Amino acid sequence: GSRSSKTFKPKKNIPEGSHQYELLKHAEATLGSGNLRMAVMLPDGEDLNEWVAVNTVDFFNQINMLYGTITDFCTEESCPLMSHIFYWSFGHPAFCSAWILKLSCFSVTFIGVPFRKNFMSVAKTILKRLFRVYAHIYHQHFDSVIQLQEEAHLNTSFKHFIFFVQEFNLIDRKELAPLQELIEKLTSKDR
């Protein structure tokens, strides 16, 4: 089926030539090493805020692509609880795709601007909410992910995400509880 432009947002680009672009290229190169735990570590001499910003935008792009593959399966009828899960993020019921649309506005604020004092708090909130999108995909749409042959991509993206948030303590352990068993399974081989 066709995807509505209202539910699938285009990828956020980091401007070429910027320091954040160089960090993104470093992240992509280290991901190719096959060791995700090492790939998430802060490069020597780099600013933590820059590293978190670049990776948050990258995770947004990854979850956006993954979510884009299942938008036809994630409707208000098939996922009525999503509006309740994201109620607090808007102050009124908000469907998952509407929340991702709003989140895309946040990711723009990370690119090419000085960091605000509350940057890390905002980044933690965004990452926590991205985790909830991963949890929704795993709990409600995993059969569709398998059917679309996206399981390996989802698992690798999620494992990368988990290693990153664990490395910098960006999401409280209790917030990760809905997928704790999966997290342990995916990360236990890399301890």
HUSULMO-V951683 format. One record per run of one state. SS is the DSSP state (hx for helix, st for strand, lp for the rest). FROM is the first residue (numbers start at 1). LEN is the number of residues. Records with the same first field share a line. If there is no record, write none. Layout:
BEGIN
SS: FROM-LEN, FROM-LEN
END
This chain:
BEGIN
lp: 1-18, 32-4, 40-8, 71-10, 86-1, 91-5, 109-10, 148-3, 168-5, 191-1
hx: 19-13, 36-4, 48-23, 81-5, 87-4, 96-13, 119-29, 151-17, 173-18
END
